Amino acid sequence: MRENRKIGRHLLLALVLVLMSACGTSRKAAETTMVAGLTGTDYLEQVIRLAPVWQSVSGKVALQLDRGTQGTARVNATLRLKRDASIQLSVAPLLGIEVARLEISPDGLLLLDRLHKQYVRLGFAELSRLSRTDIDYHVLQSLFLNELFLPGKSRLSPADAGAFHIQVLPDCALLQARQGRQLEYRFQTSVTRPQLLRSDVALRNTPYGLRWSYSDFEELDGRSFPHHMLLEVQGSSSPLSLDMKLSRLSVGGDWEARTEIPSRYREMSLEDVLKLLMKK
C-alpha cells in the first residue's frame, strides 16, 4: 500500500523532470534515398499514414520507475487516452478503488491523491515559464501514441513529410524534424518497414532530454502498436526511467476526459510539491 501511495508522486516527478529538462539531408535527397523499398519521401509519408487514427484507447499498464540509487517503484495502473482531451493513469490496487490519478490535458498536469484528499495542478504555462522551454500537450500525446510530431501541430498528415530530413543507416533510419525554439526533435525508424522505434526530445545545446523507445509491436485495430514503452531522462545526475508494459488494450470507448476535483480536497502549492517530490 505504501508503494501505491508513492507511485503518483514518482510519476509526477518523472514528468516534471522530463518537461523541465527536457544527421540530415535535403528534401531533394529524400526523394531519391531508398528505405524499405520506397523513396525517402514515400517512406516518410507511410510512417505518418500508418500511425494510429483512434480517438481513444485504453488498457492496463505495468509501470516501473527507476530512480537509480533512490530505488525502484512498481505499480499496475489503467491507462486511458482520449485524443486532444486527456491522458489518464489511474492506480486502483484494492478492489478497484482508485487511490491516485495522474491526468495530462491541454491545460497541464493534475495529480489526485485520493487517500490524503489532496491534489496538485501544474499548468503548461507555468511549467514553460519555470523551464524556459515550450511545453506542448500534443507532443506528449504523440509520444504515447507512437506518432511522429512537429512543434505547434496537433496531428500530422502525409503532406508534412517534407518537414523531416532523413538519413539512412544500416540498421535504422534517422529523422530530424525542424527545430522548435528551445527543443530539438529526432526520431529513429525501421529500415524494413515504416515504423517508429524511438523519439528523442532534447533541450538544445545541453545534455538534457527525453528518449522514448518502442518495442513488442502487436496488431491493434488494424495497426501495429507497441506494447512496451521505455522513457529515459537524458543528462540527469542519476538514472531516471519509466518502463511501461501495456496489455489488454482496446480502441474506442467513452469516459470522462477531465477529472472533477472534489470540493473538500486540498490543493498543494508548487513549493510543497517540489519538497514532496524530492523525498526518497
C-alpha positions in Angstrom: 0.0 0.0 0.0 2.9 2.4 0.8 4.3 1.8 -2.7 0.9 2.5 -4.2 0.6 5.8 -2.3 4.0 6.9 -3.6 3.6 6.0 -7.2 1.6 9.1 -8.1 4.4 11.2 -6.7 7.0 9.3 -8.6 5.1 9.6 -11.9 4.7 13.3 -11.4 8.4 13.6 -10.6 9.4 11.8 -13.8 7.1 14.0 -15.9 8.2 17.3 -14.2 11.9 16.4 -14.6 11.3 15.4 -18.2 9.4 18.6 -19.0 11.8 20.9 -17.2 14.9 19.3 -18.7 13.6 18.2 -21.4 22.5 13.9 -39.5 20.3 15.2 -42.2 19.9 15.6 -45.9 17.7 17.9 -48.1 14.2 17.1 -49.3 15.6 16.6 -52.8 17.9 13.9 -51.4 15.0 12.4 -49.5 13.2 11.9 -52.8 16.0 9.7 -54.1 17.0 7.9 -50.9 15.6 4.4 -50.7 14.2 3.0 -47.4 12.2 -0.3 -47.1 11.8 -0.3 -50.9 10.4 3.2 -51.0 11.9 6.6 -51.8 12.6 8.6 -48.7 9.6 10.9 -49.2 7.2 8.0 -49.8 8.6 6.2 -46.8 8.1 9.2 -44.5 4.6 9.6 -45.8 3.9 5.9 -45.0 5.3 6.3 -41.4 2.8 9.2 -40.9 -0.1 7.4 -42.7 0.3 4.2 -40.6 0.2 6.0 -37.3 -2.9 5.3 -35.1 -6.1 7.1 -36.1 -8.0 6.3 -33.0 -9.9 8.9 -31.0 -9.4 6.9 -27.8 -7.5 3.9 -26.5 -7.3 2.3 -23.1 -5.8 -0.7 -21.3 -3.7 -1.9 -18.4 -0.1 -0.8 -17.8 2.6 -2.2 -15.6 4.8 0.7 -14.5 8.3 0.5 -13.1 10.0 3.8 -12.2 13.8 3.5 -11.7 15.4 6.4 -9.8 18.9 4.9 -9.6 20.2 4.8 -6.0 16.9 6.2 -4.8 15.2 2.9 -5.6 12.6 1.4 -7.9 8.8 1.7 -7.6 6.4 -0.7 -9.3 2.6 -0.5 -9.7 -0.2 -1.6 -12.0 -2.4 1.0 -13.4 -5.1 1.8 -16.0 -4.2 4.0 -19.0 -6.9 5.9 -20.8 -6.2 8.3 -23.6 -8.8 10.5 -25.4 -7.2 12.3 -28.3 -6.8 16.1 -27.8 -8.5 15.8 -24.4 -6.5 13.9 -21.8 -4.2 11.1 -20.9 -5.0 9.4 -17.6 -3.1 7.0 -15.4 -5.3 5.6 -12.7 -3.9 3.5 -9.8 -6.6 1.3 -8.1 -4.9 -1.6 -6.3 -7.6 -2.7 -3.9 -11.0 -3.9 -5.0 -10.8 -1.5 -7.9 -10.8 1.5 -5.6 -8.8 4.4 -7.1 -6.1 5.8 -4.8 -4.3 8.1 -7.2 -4.7 9.5 -10.7 -2.3 11.4 -12.9 -4.0 13.3 -15.7 -2.3 15.2 -18.5 -4.5 17.6 -20.5 -4.0 20.6 -22.7 -4.3 22.7 -19.5 -1.4 20.9 -17.8 -0.8 18.2 -15.2 -3.1 17.1 -12.4 -2.2 14.6 -9.7 -5.1 13.5 -7.5 -4.2 11.8 -4.2 -7.5 10.3 -3.0 -6.0 8.7 0.1 -5.0 12.0 1.5 -7.7 14.1 -0.2 -5.3 16.5 -1.9 -4.3 17.4 -5.4 -1.5 19.1 -7.4 -2.2 21.1 -10.5 0.5 22.5 -12.8 -0.4 24.3 -15.9 1.8 24.1 -19.1 2.2 27.9 -19.0 3.7 27.6 -15.5 5.9 24.7 -16.5 7.1 26.6 -19.6 7.9 29.6 -17.5 9.9 27.6 -15.0 11.8 25.5 -17.5 12.2 28.3 -20.1 11.1 25.9 -22.8 8.0 25.3 -24.9 5.9 22.5 -23.4 3.2 21.1 -25.6 0.4 18.6 -24.7 0.3 17.3 -28.2 4.0 16.2 -28.1 3.2 14.1 -25.0 0.1 12.7 -26.7 2.1 11.7 -29.8 4.7 10.0 -27.6 2.0 7.8 -26.0 0.5 7.1 -29.4 3.8 6.1 -31.2 3.5 9.0 -33.7 5.9 11.4 -35.4 5.2 15.0 -34.3 6.2 18.6 -35.1 6.1 21.6 -32.7 2.8 23.5 -32.9 0.9 20.8 -34.8 -1.8 18.7 -33.1 -1.6 16.0 -35.8 0.4 15.3 -38.9 -0.6 14.4 -42.5 1.5 12.8 -45.3 2.0 16.4 -46.6 4.2 17.0 -43.5 6.8 14.5 -44.7 8.8 17.4 -46.2 9.4 18.8 -42.7 11.7 15.9 -41.9 15.3 15.3 -43.0 16.2 11.6 -43.4 19.5 9.7 -43.1 19.6 6.0 -43.7 21.9 3.8 -41.7 22.4 0.0 -42.0 20.0 -0.8 -39.1 17.7 2.2 -38.9 16.6 5.5 -40.5 17.2 8.7 -38.6 14.7 11.6 -39.0 15.4 15.1 -37.9 12.4 17.4 -37.6 12.6 21.2 -37.9 13.6 22.7 -34.6 11.4 24.4 -32.0 12.7 27.5 -30.2 14.4 25.5 -27.5 13.8 21.9 -28.2 15.1 19.5 -30.9 13.1 16.5 -32.2 14.8 13.4 -33.6 13.2 10.0 -34.5 14.5 6.5 -35.3 12.5 4.3 -37.6 12.9 0.8 -39.0 14.6 0.2 -42.3 12.5 -2.8 -43.1 9.0 -1.3 -42.5 7.6 2.3 -42.0 7.5 2.0 -38.2 8.6 4.5 -35.5 11.0 2.9 -33.0 12.3 5.8 -30.9 11.6 9.5 -30.3 14.1 12.0 -28.8 13.2 15.4 -27.4 16.3 17.3 -26.4 17.0 20.8 -24.9 19.2 22.5 -27.5 22.9 22.8 -26.6 22.5 20.8 -23.4 22.8 17.1 -22.5 19.2 17.2 -21.2 16.3 15.5 -22.9 13.8 12.6 -23.1 14.2 9.3 -25.0 11.0 7.4 -25.6 11.6 3.9 -27.1 9.0 1.4 -28.5 9.1 -2.4 -28.8 6.9 -5.5 -28.7 4.7 -4.4 -31.6 1.3 -6.2 -32.0 -1.7 -5.6 -34.2 -4.3 -3.4 -32.6 -7.4 -2.5 -34.6 -5.6 -3.0 -37.8 -2.5 -1.0 -36.8 0.9 -2.2 -35.5 1.2 -0.7 -32.0 3.9 -1.1 -29.3 3.1 -2.9 -26.1 6.3 -1.9 -24.4 7.5 1.7 -24.0 10.6 2.9 -22.2 11.0 6.6 -21.1 14.6 7.6 -20.2 15.6 11.1 -19.0 18.9 12.1 -20.5 21.5 14.2 -18.7 20.3 13.7 -15.1 22.8 13.2 -12.4 21.4 9.8 -11.6 19.4 7.3 -13.8 15.7 8.1 -14.2 13.5 6.0 -16.4 9.9 4.8 -16.6 9.2 1.3 -18.0 5.6 0.8 -19.3 4.3 -2.6 -20.3 0.8 -2.5 -21.9 -1.8 -5.2 -22.0 -5.5 -5.7 -22.7 -5.5 -2.7 -25.0 -8.7 -1.7 -26.7 -9.7 1.1 -29.1 -12.8 3.2 -28.6 -14.9 3.6 -25.6 -16.0 6.6 -23.7 -15.3 8.1 -20.3 -15.0 11.5 -18.6 -11.9 13.0 -20.2 -11.5 15.6 -17.4 -11.3 14.9 -13.8 -13.6 16.8 -11.4 -11.8 17.7 -8.2 -13.9 17.2 -5.0 -14.5 20.4 -3.2 -13.1 19.0 0.1 -9.7 18.2 -1.5 -6.8 20.5 -0.5 -4.6 22.0 -3.2 -0.9 21.8 -2.7 1.4 24.7 -3.6 4.3 24.3 -6.1 6.7 24.7 -3.2 5.0 21.8 -1.3 5.1 19.7 -4.5 8.8 20.2 -5.0 9.6 19.3 -1.4 7.4 16.2 -1.6 8.9 15.1 -5.0 12.5 15.2 -3.8 11.8 12.9 -0.8 13.2 9.5 -1.1 
